[in-house]
């Protein structure tokens, strides 16, 4: 069932063209130097087809909540999802939104040297100027009270969010927001799911952050549950009112 991405009402990026590409469940909000809607839709269909065809042959890829090994003949995106899931200890579909964002985004880099793709709260970005991501954490009193600053380093980065209280995605935790940063968007997506699953109350924040820290390739993590917050790594928070 489609759910309106209300948070997109707050999304702006000066100097970039904004457009949307939607194919079935995949709903990408994209910012680039020019309108690449046709190219993005073609790429989205391609990567969705690769994943769906693999699922048709190996249904456990869709349903497993634990890591599984990709077959030798699996498409690259499927193998990448399995590796990210293995690192996080979750099922491969926990990385699907990050996978679509990164693979479409990397391919669109041929046409635009700056790109932002948001897919259900998971973001792939290559930015030359500083960007700020408002942190929505459901009913937490900290929701929308801070923004994450992403430095304009002209490098690719993934910023992924999982929540046990917001949205329809499966979660075994109660974190209002678990935000993970990595150069690998698939890894960020899978680890955000794992971190969120670990958090049942504020006492779990430290352990969940230690878990994320232990995974090679994770650059930062932020966890919010109720009025409690914990963070580690490249987490630069700013007051949205100062932007």
DOVO-791896 format. One record per residue (C-alpha): residue in one letter; y, z, x. Coordinates in steps of 0.5 Angstrom, whole numbers, padded with zeros to 4 digits, always signed. Layout:
<atoms>
aYZX ...
</atoms>
This chain:
<atoms>
x+0000+0000+0000 x+0007-0002+0003 x+0012+0004+0004 x+0019+0002+0005 x+0021+0004+0012 x+0027+0008+0010 x+0029+0010+0018 x+0030+0003+0019 x+0037+0003+0015 x+0039+0007+0021 x+0037+0002+0026 x+0043-0002+0030 x+0043-0005+0037 x+0049-0009+0039 x+0049-0015+0042 x+0042-0017+0040 x+0039-0021+0034 x+0035-0017+0028 x+0029-0020+0024 x+0023-0018+0021 x+0016-0021+0021 x+0011-0018+0016 x+0003-0021+0016 x-0001-0016+0011 x-0001-0009+0014 x+0003-0011+0020 x+0011-0010+0019 x+0015-0011+0025 x+0022-0010+0026 x+0025-0014+0032 x+0031-0014+0036 x+0032-0020+0041 x+0037-0024+0044 x+0036-0030+0039 x+0032-0031+0033 x+0025-0031+0035 x+0022-0030+0028 x+0017-0037+0028 x+0015-0035+0035 x+0014-0028+0033 x+0010-0029+0027 x+0005-0034+0031 x+0004-0029+0036 x+0003-0023+0030 x-0002-0028+0027 x-0006-0029+0033 x-0007-0022+0035 x-0009-0020+0029 x-0014-0025+0028 x-0017-0023+0035 x-0017-0016+0033 x-0020-0018+0026 x-0025-0022+0028 x-0028-0017+0033 x-0028-0012+0027 x-0032-0017+0023 x-0037-0017+0029 x-0037-0010+0031 x-0035-0006+0024 x-0035+0001+0028 x-0029-0001+0032 x-0025+0000+0026 x-0028+0006+0023 x-0030+0010+0030 x-0026+0017+0031 x-0028+0017+0038 x-0028+0012+0044 x-0032+0006+0044 x-0034+0001+0049 x-0031-0006+0048 x-0036-0011+0049 x-0036-0016+0055 x-0034-0022+0051 x-0028-0018+0047 x-0021-0020+0047 x-0016-0017+0052 x-0012-0014+0047 x-0019-0010+0044 x-0021-0008+0051 x-0014-0005+0052 x-0014-0001+0046 x-0021+0001+0048 x-0019+0004+0055 x-0013+0007+0052 x-0017+0011+0046 x-0022+0013+0052 x-0016+0016+0056 x-0014+0020+0050 x-0021+0021+0047 x-0019+0018+0040 x-0022+0012+0036 x-0019+0005+0038 x-0015+0004+0032 x-0011+0009+0034 x-0008+0004+0039 x-0007-0001+0034 x+0000-0001+0032 x+0002+0000+0040 x-0002-0006+0041 x+0001-0011+0037 x+0008-0008+0039 x+0007-0009+0046 x+0003-0016+0046 x+0008-0019+0041 x+0013-0016+0045 x+0011-0018+0052 x+0010-0025+0050 x+0017-0026+0047 x+0019-0024+0053 x+0019-0031+0055 x+0025-0033+0051 x+0029-0026+0051 x+0030-0022+0057 x+0031-0016+0052 x+0027-0014+0046 x+0025-0008+0042 x+0019-0008+0037 x+0018-0003+0032 x+0012-0002+0028 x+0011+0004+0024 x+0015+0008+0028 x+0012+0006+0035 x+0016+0002+0039 x+0016-0003+0045 x+0022-0004+0049 x+0025-0008+0055 x+0032-0006+0055 x+0038-0007+0060 x+0043-0002+0057 x+0041+0005+0055 x+0038+0006+0048 x+0038+0012+0043 x+0032+0013+0038 x+0033+0018+0033 x+0028+0023+0032 x+0025+0024+0025 x+0021+0030+0024 x+0020+0030+0016 x+0022+0037+0013 x+0023+0040+0020 x+0030+0043+0020 x+0030+0039+0027 x+0029+0033+0024 x+0035+0028+0025 x+0038+0033+0029 x+0037+0030+0036 x+0036+0023+0039 x+0032+0021+0045 x+0035+0017+0050 x+0032+0011+0054 x+0035+0009+0060 x+0037+0002+0061 x+0032+0000+0067 x+0030-0007+0065 x+0023-0005+0065 x+0018-0005+0059 x+0017+0002+0056 x+0013+0005+0050 x+0015+0010+0045 x+0010+0012+0040 x+0010+0018+0034 x+0005+0021+0031 x+0006+0026+0025 x+0001+0030+0021 x+0006+0031+0015 x+0010+0024+0015 x+0007+0017+0013 x+0000+0015+0011 x-0004+0015+0017 x-0010+0019+0018 x-0008+0026+0022 x-0012+0032+0023 x-0006+0036+0026 x+0000+0039+0022 x+0006+0037+0027 x+0012+0034+0024 x+0013+0029+0030 x+0009+0028+0037 x+0013+0023+0041 x+0010+0020+0047 x+0013+0016+0052 x+0009+0011+0057 x+0010+0004+0060 x+0003+0003+0057 x+0005+0003+0049 x-0002+0003+0047 x-0003+0009+0051 x+0003+0012+0048 x+0000+0011+0041 x-0007+0013+0043 x-0004+0020+0046 x+0001+0021+0041 x-0005+0021+0036 x-0009+0026+0040 x-0003+0031+0041 x-0001+0031+0034 x-0009+0032+0032 x-0008+0038+0037 x-0002+0042+0033 x-0004+0046+0027 x+0002+0051+0029 x+0007+0053+0034 x+0002+0056+0038 x-0001+0050+0040 x+0005+0046+0043 x+0004+0048+0050 x-0004+0046+0050 x-0002+0040+0047 x+0003+0038+0052 x-0001+0040+0058 x-0006+0035+0055 x-0001+0030+0055 x+0001+0031+0062 x-0006+0031+0064 x-0007+0024+0063 x-0005+0019+0068 x+0001+0014+0065 x+0004+0019+0061 x+0011+0020+0063 x+0014+0024+0057 x+0012+0028+0051 x+0016+0032+0045 x+0012+0036+0040 x+0016+0039+0034 x+0013+0043+0028 x+0017+0047+0023 x+0023+0050+0028 x+0019+0050+0034 x+0020+0045+0039 x+0016+0043+0046 x+0018+0038+0051 x+0016+0035+0058 x+0017+0029+0063 x+0022+0024+0062 x+0025+0027+0055 x+0033+0026+0055 x+0035+0029+0049 x+0042+0028+0046 x+0046+0030+0040 x+0047+0024+0035 x+0054+0026+0033 x+0056+0025+0040 x+0054+0017+0040 
</atoms>
